[in-house]
Amino acid sequence: MKVAIMGAGLSGLTCAIMLERHGIKPTIFESRTQVGDRFINGEAFLSLLTRPINDSFQYLSDEYQLYLRPTGSINQIIINSENEQASIKEHVGFVNIRGRHKLSLEAQLAEQVKSDILFNSKHSYEELLQEYSHVIMATGDAEYAMKLQNFREDLSVSLKGATIEGNFDRFSVLVWLDNTMAPKGYGYLLPFSDTEANIVIAHPDLQEGQEELVTKFWERFYDRVCSELGQTLRITDQFQIHNYKLGICKSARIGNTFFTGNCFGSAMPFLGFGQFAAILTGIYAAYDLCGYGKYEDYTKILKKSYDYSLTLRRGMEHLTNQNFDFIVKHLNGYVGDKLFRPSKHNPLKTLSYLVRPFIKKER
Ligand SMILES: Cc1cc2nc3c(=O)[nH]c(=O)nc-3n(C[C@H](O)[C@H](O)[C@H](O)COP(=O)(O)OP(=O)(O)OC[C@H]3O[C@@H](n4cnc5c(N)ncnc54)[C@H](O)[C@@H]3O)c2cc1C
């Protein structure tokens, strides 16, 4: 068996680690000059989105002996709407770093990989397919899956973000639900140290000719964050992404090509979280190649989560700022604490059933 992995990100590197443990040495092809060669940003694991697994890091460690370190816990989430605020003081998840940082998740995975990583790769999928018996498609985007007509696109998103310096409570994450700053989307502040944080707005791509609105949204958002924190925050780095495709593969595997991570559809449409699912797809693809089961079967549960998440996202698109105020007001207190408190219950499933009739009614 000769395995090529296209992409040295979360799913590709995880897959390589698992294959190596079972005596298969893949070759990894990475288009960038080094692992994680992109802007530094803080990302999160939220237990609300992975239940019944409440602690993703513990789960990966106990179930798969995959040892990864977050940079910190999230012990408080503050959700803001235009006029309301909910403060939930629970252990809701973890923050980790991505990109050009020695503690980034991809750097931690790369330390555990023994196989060759060929950087600056220009090899196309078609070339790899000719030379290798199996290809793991782990490029972090849907490009090839779309070319193969194997990807159902549900949403295309724009993200604008910055690294900021200030004084932060590194255990608290702030979220904004406000259509005047992020229409049909959200904004957040994720600290990755006491002095550094990311602020990001994410919303569906704007129509052609409306792109300049992004600057307006961003200015509103930045001002709102500064006033909320009572600080003038210094921007040290910025990024902007358009056309970030959220969707899912029709087939997780075609022939001997396995679609993993975002190529599979690990980024969930509701809030864009995809790290945990990306790591799992890397493990599952390797397990299939090692003869422990079928990749299509392993990924069924992720497809289900994706569907719940898509229903929630469609529901969220109908909410006005008044609706957000109502929800946030009621999240402050017993309901919010109960929703975010670790439990075996998966609220996404219940919430998606609750919003389904409203979406159908609108159609
Ligand atoms: C701004 C932003 C914030 C996010 N925040 C969160 C969050 O808070 N929580 C969360 O769970 N998820 C978050 N996500 C989603 C999460 O980052 C992704 O779902 C996850 O990284 C996908 O992993 P992957 O293995 O598919 O791809 P990646 O980890 O992105 O790796 C893909 C790799 O493939 C390489 N590559 C690309 N094209 C080629 C090619 N042609 N040949 C060879 N190599 C190639 C890339 O250089 C990269 O190294 C966020 C995403 C973005 C953009």
The ligand as a MOL file (V3000), in Angstrom:
LIG
                    3D

  0  0  0     0  0            999 V3000
M  V30 BEGIN CTAB
M  V30 COUNTS 53 58 0 0 0
M  V30 BEGIN ATOM
M  V30 1 C -10.6640 32.1030 10.6700 0
M  V30 2 C -11.0920 30.7210 11.0530 0
M  V30 3 C -11.4560 30.4540 12.3630 0
M  V30 4 C -11.8520 29.1660 12.7310 0
M  V30 5 N -12.1970 28.9470 14.0470 0
M  V30 6 C -12.4880 27.6950 14.4490 0
M  V30 7 C -12.7320 27.4370 15.8200 0
M  V30 8 O -12.6950 28.3410 16.6660 0
M  V30 9 N -13.0020 26.1540 16.1880 0
M  V30 10 C -13.0330 25.1150 15.2730 0
M  V30 11 O -13.2770 23.9660 15.6820 0
M  V30 12 N -12.8190 25.3530 13.9540 0
M  V30 13 C -12.5300 26.5930 13.5230 0
M  V30 14 N -12.2740 26.8360 12.2010 0
M  V30 15 C -12.3400 25.6800 11.2460 0
M  V30 16 C -11.0900 24.7750 11.3480 0
M  V30 17 O -9.9300 25.5670 11.3340 0
M  V30 18 C -11.0530 23.8010 10.1520 0
M  V30 19 O -12.2760 23.1020 10.0960 0
M  V30 20 C -9.9140 22.7890 10.2480 0
M  V30 21 O -8.6720 23.4350 10.3550 0
M  V30 22 C -9.8960 21.9160 9.0040 0
M  V30 23 O -8.8010 21.0250 9.0580 0
M  V30 24 P -8.2450 20.3990 7.7100 0
M  V30 25 O -7.3500 19.2930 8.0690 0
M  V30 26 O -9.3550 20.1410 6.7730 0
M  V30 27 O -7.4250 21.5900 7.0190 0
M  V30 28 P -6.2100 22.4780 7.5370 0
M  V30 29 O -5.8720 22.1980 8.9490 0
M  V30 30 O -6.5300 23.8640 7.1360 0
M  V30 31 O -4.9890 21.9570 6.6440 0
M  V30 32 C -4.9920 21.9960 5.2390 0
M  V30 33 C -3.5440 21.9290 4.7700 0
M  V30 34 O -3.5180 21.6190 3.3890 0
M  V30 35 C -2.5660 22.4650 2.7380 0
M  V30 36 N -2.9280 22.5330 1.3140 0
M  V30 37 C -3.9030 23.2730 0.7360 0
M  V30 38 N -3.9450 23.0180 -0.5880 0
M  V30 39 C -2.9730 22.0860 -0.8410 0
M  V30 40 C -2.5300 21.4070 -2.0270 0
M  V30 41 N -3.1050 21.6520 -3.2180 0
M  V30 42 N -1.4950 20.5260 -1.9190 0
M  V30 43 C -0.9270 20.2780 -0.7030 0
M  V30 44 N -1.2900 20.8920 0.4390 0
M  V30 45 C -2.3270 21.7780 0.3770 0
M  V30 46 C -2.7050 23.7720 3.4940 0
M  V30 47 O -1.5660 24.5930 3.2960 0
M  V30 48 C -2.8310 23.2670 4.9340 0
M  V30 49 O -1.5740 23.0780 5.5410 0
M  V30 50 C -11.9090 28.1070 11.7810 0
M  V30 51 C -11.5620 28.3770 10.4400 0
M  V30 52 C -11.1560 29.6590 10.0650 0
M  V30 53 C -10.7960 29.9320 8.6370 0
M  V30 END ATOM
M  V30 BEGIN BOND
M  V30 1 1 1 2
M  V30 2 1 2 3
M  V30 3 2 2 52
M  V30 4 2 3 4
M  V30 5 1 4 5
M  V30 6 1 4 50
M  V30 7 2 5 6
M  V30 8 1 6 7
M  V30 9 1 6 13
M  V30 10 2 7 8
M  V30 11 1 7 9
M  V30 12 1 9 10
M  V30 13 2 10 11
M  V30 14 1 10 12
M  V30 15 2 12 13
M  V30 16 1 13 14
M  V30 17 1 14 15
M  V30 18 1 14 50
M  V30 19 1 15 16
M  V30 20 1 16 17
M  V30 21 1 16 18
M  V30 22 1 18 19
M  V30 23 1 18 20
M  V30 24 1 20 21
M  V30 25 1 20 22
M  V30 26 1 22 23
M  V30 27 1 23 24
M  V30 28 2 24 25
M  V30 29 1 24 26
M  V30 30 1 24 27
M  V30 31 1 27 28
M  V30 32 2 28 29
M  V30 33 1 28 30
M  V30 34 1 28 31
M  V30 35 1 31 32
M  V30 36 1 32 33
M  V30 37 1 33 34
M  V30 38 1 33 48
M  V30 39 1 34 35
M  V30 40 1 35 36
M  V30 41 1 35 46
M  V30 42 1 36 37
M  V30 43 1 36 45
M  V30 44 2 37 38
M  V30 45 1 38 39
M  V30 46 1 39 40
M  V30 47 2 39 45
M  V30 48 1 40 41
M  V30 49 2 40 42
M  V30 50 1 42 43
M  V30 51 2 43 44
M  V30 52 1 44 45
M  V30 53 1 46 47
M  V30 54 1 46 48
M  V30 55 1 48 49
M  V30 56 2 50 51
M  V30 57 1 51 52
M  V30 58 1 52 53
M  V30 END BOND
M  V30 END CTAB
M  END
